[in-house]
Amino acid sequence: MDVLAKVRNVPDFPKPGIQFKDITTLIADGEAFRAVIDILAERYRNGRITRVVGVESRGFIFGAALADRLGVGFVPIRKLGKLPAETLRRSYALEYGEATVEVHKDSLDSGDRVVIIDDLLATGGTLRAACELVEELGATIEEVWVLIELAFLPGREKLTKWKVHAQAIVEGE
């Protein structure tokens, strides 16, 4: 399936010069959404994954569906202040400022083998923070999966410690 054909490009969002990859067109198409989840389920059906970790917010869409297909639990990594129980947090640099993500301290065990799911790999800060949180909880990262990688940005360089798979790659914009 040509993932990029199902994703809408929105120019100058959220600011001038950015070409936003809008996945709502893909997930609104039941056949296309099912095809992506089928691809994910086939990739991780080997039985090694014990939890699926989804990164807020679009990683929740694909991650929760995958967890259901695999019959394993889903763990959300959320923006600061969104989780009610005791958390671990990790901050990372943005173009202008800083952001923080959190995970519940009791969401993963040392024997867990996880796949981390997100929709987009751009600069890599969010996914690096997510990987560090998962490892701090003692779980093993089998792979980081993204729907789209913007290869013209340095995101993969921040994730060299982990195996990364992109379903679709955008070379330049």
ROMI-865841 format. One record per residue (C-alpha): x, y, z. Coordinates in steps of 0.5 Angstrom, whole numbers, plus 2048, in hexadecimal, padded with zeros to 3 digits. Each point is the difference from the previous one (the first is absolute). Layout:
% residues N
XYZ ...
***
This chain:
% residues 173
800800800 8028077FE 800803807 8028077FE 7FA8007FA 7FB800806 803805804 7FE8077FF 806806800 7FE806803 8048067FE 802805805 7FE7FD806 801801806 8048057FD 8038037FA 8057FB7FC 7FD7FA804 7FD7FA7FB 7FB7FD805 7FF7F97FF 7F97FF802 7FE7F8801 7F9802802 7FE7FE7F8 8047F9801 7FC7FE806 7F98037FE 8017FB7FA 7FE7F9803 8047FC7FB 806804800 800800808 7FF7F9800 8057FE7FB 805804805 7FE7FC806 8017FA7FC 8078027FE 802801807 7FC7FA803 8047FC7FB 807803802 7FF7FF807 7FC7F9800 8067FC802 7FE800807 806804803 7FC806802 7FD801807 7FE8077FF 7FF8057FB 802807802 7FC8067FC 803807800 7FB806801 7FB8017FC 8007FD7FA 8047FA802 7FA7FE804 7FC7FF7FA 8057FB7FD 8037FD806 7F97FE804 7FE7FD7F9 8067FC800 8007FE807 7F97FD7FF 8027FC7FA 8067FD804 7FC7FF807 805804804 7FF806804 8018077FE 804805803 7FF8087FF 806805800 7FC807801 802807801 802803806 7FA800805 7FB7FB7FD 8017FA804 7FD7FF807 8057FB804 807801801 8048017FA 8078007FD 8028067FB 8048027FB 8018077FD 8038017F9 8028077FC 7FB8037FB 8028057FB 7FE805805 7FF7FD807 8007FA803 7FA7FA801 7FF7FB804 7FD7F9800 7FE7FB805 7FF7F9802 7FD7FC806 8057FD804 7FC7FA801 7FE7FF7F8 8067FB7FE 8047FB803 8077FE7FF 7FE7FA7FC 7FC8047FB 8028007F9 7FD8067FD 7FF8037F9 7FF808800 7FB8037FB 8008077FE 7FD8037F9 8068047FE 807800801 8038077FF 805803805 8007FA805 7FF804806 7FA7FD802 8027F97FE 806800804 7FD802806 7FB7FB7FF 8057FA7FF 804803806 7FA7FF805 7FF7F97FD 8077FE802 800804807 7FA7FB802 8047FA7FE 7FC7FE7F9 8047FE7FA 7FE8047FA 8007FB7FA 7FE8057FB 7FE8087FF 7FB8007FA 7FD8067FD 7FB8017FA 8048057FD 808803801 8028067FD 8077FE7FE 8028077FE 800802808 8057FD805 7FB7FC804 8037F97FF 807803802 7FD800807 7FD7F9800 8077FC7FE 7FF7FC806 7FA7FD7FE 7FD7FC7FA 7FB8057FC 7FC7FE7FB 7FC8057FB 7FA7FE7FC 8018067FB 806804800 8008077FD 8068027FD 7FF8087FF 7FB805800 
***
